[in-house]
Amino acid sequence: MHKYRLMINPYAIEKWVNDMACKGWHLKKFTWIRFTFERGESGSYIYRHDELERVGTHYEEEYLEFLKSSGIEQVDRSGNFVFFRKAAQEGPFELYTDKKTKLGTLSKKMTVLLSLILLNLLIGITGLTGDFSERTMDWVGFTMNMLNLIVVVLFSFPLIKLIRLRNRLKRELNVFSD
């Protein structure tokens, strides 16, 4: 079975993948938007994600080998985003990434998303002002510019969620570091 989700908030995606596992659908492959699941026993695995900052470094293989020796299986990898799973009967597991690294990763995603929003906003508004200054309406151009503005609105929602998540992690970091 294939499901499509835009992978912007990795923690929401991780929760969704674990919810699917509880229903008997286990992650087999994924990309940044397409997830492939296979039928299996309900709740037999717990899934975690990691965003490898170690891509191409000498210790990436050591890290992956350490996880494998701990009974953690790598499900699939898309770029630096990796999903792991472990049998639920062995108990819960966490991949410990410090909050500062998580904040840095979220900030990078927010920067990319904000850049896309601003670019689409600029193109949309510039195009619309040009469309209304002419005597005849260019409907194709008008439609494309409106689509740019729709992208702005649609990408604003995930950006707001990421901002909230980053702020929550910052508060937790401040609470635990004091």
N, C-alpha and C positions, 0 to 999 in steps of 0.2 A: 504494500500500500504506500502511496506517495502522498505527502502533505506538504503544503507550501506555507512558509512563514518567513518573514523578513527578520534576519538575525541581527537585531540592533542591541537589545538588552539581553546579554548572555545569561543572566540569572533567571529571567523570565523564561527563556528557551530551555534552560536546564530543568526548571520546575515542570514545564510542559512535557518534556521528554520523560521525566519520572512519572508524571501523571499517565502518559501513554503506556509506560511499562506496567503500571498498576492495573491497567485495563487489558494487559496481555499483548501489547504491541511493543516490540523491542527495536531500538534503533540499529540500523544496519549500515547506512551511508547517509551523508549529508553534504550539502554545499551551503552557501550563505543564504539560500532561499528554499531549497528543496531537501526534504527529509524522507528517507525510505525506511519503512518499518516492516518487520516480519512478525508473524503470529507466533506466540510462545506462551509459556506459563505466566500467569498474572503475578506481578510483584516478585519475580525471581531475580531481578537485577536492580541495582542502584546506579544511577548515572551521574557523573560529574564532568564538568568541562574545565579546560585550562587553556589559556592563551599564552602560548610559548613565546616568551621574549628571547628565548634561547635559540631560535631558528638559525641553523647554520653554524652554531658555536660548537666547540669541542665537547662540551658537557651535556649537550642535548641527548645524545645516545646514552650517556650514563644515567641521566634522569629517567628516560623511558625504560631503561633496563631495571633501575631501582623499582619503579612502579610495577613492572612485570613480575619481579621477584617477590613483591608484596601481594601478589594475587590480583592485581588490577590489570584489566585487559584494555588495550587501546581499540576502540570501536572503529573510528575513522578520523581522518584529518582533512581539513580544508584550509590551506594557507597555514597560519599559525594557530588556528582554532582547532582544538582536539577534544573529542569526547572519549571518556573512559567509563568502564563499568566494572562492577564487582558483584559477586553473588550476594544477594540480600541476606541469605542465611548466615553469612560470615559477619554480619552486623554493619552498621553505618560506617562510612569512610569519608574523609575530607581530603581535598588537595589543598594544602595550606599555601596560599598566596597572601603575602602581607597586604594590608590595606593601602599602603602607599603605592604599591604596584597596581592594585586594582584602580585606585584613583587616577593614576597616570594613564592607564588603558582607557578608562571612561573619558578622560579629558581628550585623548586623541580622537576617539569616536565622536565626541561632541564637536570637536573642531572640524572634522570632515563633514558632519551633518550640517553644522552652521554654515560652512562654506557653500554646500549645495543649496541650502535655503537662500542665502544671500545672492548667489549667482542666478538662481531661478527668479527671485524677486526682481533683481535688476533687469534681467532680460524681459520678464513679463511686463513690468511697468514701462520700460523704455519702448517696447513694442506697442503697447496699448496707447501710449501718448502719440505715437506716430500714426496709428490706425485712425484715431479720432481727428487728426489734423488734416486729413485728406477729405476731398469731397465724396469720393466713392469708397465704400467699405470693402476691405480685403478680408473676406470671411475666413479664408485659410489661415492668414496671419493672425487674425483675431482669435481663432480657435487655438492656435499654437500658443499664443501669449496667455490665454486663459488657462491652458493646461499647465504652463509654468507656474501660474499662481495657485493652481490646485495642488501641484507638487509642494509648494511652499507650505500650504495648510497641512497636507498629509504628513510631511516630514517634521512639522512643528510638534506634533503629538509625541513621537518617540524622543525628540530632543527634550521636551519637558520632563518625560519620564526619566531620561538619563540624568538630567539636572537634579531631580529629586533624589535619585539613587546616589549620585555623587555627594550631595549634601548630607544624606543620611550616613554614608560612610565617613565623611569628614567629622560629623558629630561623634560617631563611634570612636574614631581615631583620637579625637580630643578627650573623650571620656576615659579611654583606656590609657592614654599617655600621661594624664595628669596624676 
